[in-house]
Amino acid sequence: MSTPSLNDLIELGAISEAQGLQGQVKVRPHSSEPVALLSSKNVWLSLIPRRAAGVSASHEEASLTQYKVKSAKMHSGNVVIALDGVNDRDQALALKGARILVTRDAFPKADTDSYYWVDLIGCKAINLQDEVLGEVIDVTENSAHGVIAIGTPETKEVKYLVPFVKEVVQNVDLPNKTISLDWQSDWQ
């Protein structure tokens, strides 16, 4: 399999620390329900090379390495993963800071009326008055619920931050990439 580009992969978390002495890594997941991270059989690690102080590395310089996942489990809000070829604490510590990425087809099938946030990005947001509000450019989570950022994808300018709750989100049509919202165009 050829190495995919960073644009073809979805970031699910980052390695924060080594776990134990057998080479396991502790991953801070980006989601409170890291189903895709727990079920992935293969992951890509992205390490951006360290640079001198004040000089940042570009994403093009990031190295991608594929690893087979031997096991993954939840532990104290983190995901502990054993990677094939990482056999001791020193090898695990060398991966600290690496971002964990997977291909979209590695995600398990979503339940009915459930969505992976990554699938919502790029959907056209339309209100009940049939006004186009913009496109979903990001999805985040606060302590209570998800929040979709609607705006202009080219400039990443956010026009609306809309709670992703059933009272507001009337319909999600992933095949047609549209989301119907009970949201007025003059609400900021």
KAGIFEN-V923552 format. One line per field, one symbol per residue. phi: phi as a letter, one per 20 degrees, with the letter a starting at -180 (. if undefined). burial: # if it has 24 or more other ideal C-beta (glycine too) atoms within 12 Angstrom, else .. Layout:
BEGIN
phi->???
burial->???
END
This chain:
BEGIN
phi->.fffegfeddfdrbfdaecmdenfdedefedfcegfffdfeccddddegfcfgndeeeffefedceceeeabbfblndddcddfnddbffffffegnfeeccfffefffffgmdcegffffnffecefemefepdfdacccdfdafcdedadffemfeecddfecffdeeaddfgelccecebefeed
burial->........###########...#########..#####.#.######..............#.####.#..#.....######..#....##..#########..##.......#######.#####.....########.....######......#######...##..#.....####.#.....
END
